[in-house]
Amino acid sequence: MGAVVLYKSMSLDGFVAGPDIGHEHPMGKGGMRLHEWMFTDRPDPRDQEVLDRMSASVGAVVVGRRTFDVGLPHWQDTPYPAPTVVLTHESRDELVMRSGTFTFVTGVEAALKAAQDAAGDKDVVVMGARTGRQFLRGGLLDELLINLVPVVLGSGTRLLEDLGHIELTRTHLVASDAVTHLRFRVK
């Protein structure tokens, strides 16, 4: 079984999205700045290696309903070419896409189990700040990968708030001019 990993790009002041998240601004106002390093036509080889390693390890994804609602119009598919479990309070039929299927599940543990079953021996990637906090609070994450972007957003959605004390061990660090990739094991 692979690891359960939360991947997030984050500003220096701890925001993973800007303010006013919605269909027009799925990452909030100014939040797309956090992902520019991923979508450049001239990526730094160090960043590309991190992206390639992330993509190759993904067996399934868990997203929150809000991330699904604002992301789907932009993704037009699953966020990775893998089965994606949507953590939601409202069940609905599966949504089959080109690269995978969205399955809608109620409950964090049920979402994790469904994703692990789909992932096999590959990693389960957790997306979304609220969903990530639920996994952290529940002790369900093995690793946290923070892509720290040299920008201060000033407001928006924080990932690491209201969590209490959590010990981490840094296991990997890669830095480019655009972003510092920090990987931690959750103790």
C-alpha positions, -999 to +999 in steps of 0.1 A: +000+000+000+013+035-009+014+065+013-014+090+020+001+123+009-012+159+011+003+179-018-002+217-014+014+248-029+016+275-002+025+311+001+051+323+026+023+335+049+007+301+049-022+305+024-030+277-001-056+298-019-064+335-022-096+351-010-130+348-027-127+312-041-154+305-067-159+294-103-143+326-116-113+323-093-109+286-084-078+293-064-091+326-050-080+360-061-043+359-067-041+322-058-030+310-092+004+325-084+009+295-062+008+272-092+027+292-118+058+270-113+038+240-125+023+256-156+052+274-171+064+265-206+100+266-193+100+247-160+131+245-139+144+209-142+143+206-104+106+215-103+099+192-133+115+163-114+093+170-084+062+171-107+072+139-125+078+121-092+044+133-079+025+123-110+041+089-112+033+080-076-005+088-078-028+058-076-059+077-064-070+111-052-093+124-025-108+158-029-134+178-010-167+187-026-157+224-028-125+215-046-145+193-070-171+220-076-147+248-084-120+225-100-140+204-125-149+232-149-111+240-152-098+204-151-124+190-175-112+156-161-099+141-129-071+163-114-047+134-120-051+105-144-064+083-116-097+074-098-108+104-076-129+101-045-150+132-036-156+136+001-191+149+004-223+151+025-245+145-006-242+112-024-246+110-062-238+087-090-202+082-102-190+106-129-168+089-155-142+111-171-115+105-197-087+098-172-106+083-143-139+082-124-151+105-097-168+085-068-187+104-042-183+092-006-195+103+028-170+102+057-133+107+058-124+071+067-147+058+040-132+082+014-097+070+024-106+033+022-122+038-013-091+057-024-067+031-010-086+003-027-084+021-060-047+031-056-034-004-050+003+000-041+005+036-053+000+068-032-033+084-023-031+121-029-053+144-008-063+177-023-081+207-007-074+226+024-105+216+044-101+179+034-064+181+042-071+194+077-096+166+082-070+140+073-044+157+095-067+159+125-077+123+120-041+111+119-047+097+084-018+114+066+016+097+061+033+126+044+029+163+036+045+179+006+045+217+007+056+236-024+065+269-007+062+298-032+080+331-026+049+353-024+028+368+004-009+366-004-021+384+027-054+366+030-072+335+018-074+299+029-048+286+053-039+249+054-023+246+088-047+264+111-067+251+141-049+218+140-032+216+174+003+202+178+015+179+150+051+167+148+067+164+113+101+151+101+115+167+070+125+139+045+132+159+014+141+194+002+145+207-033+147+244-041+145+263-074+141+300-079+104+296-083+095+273-054+109+253-024+096+217-022+095+204+014+084+169+021+076+158+056+067+125+073+039+130+098+048+114+131 
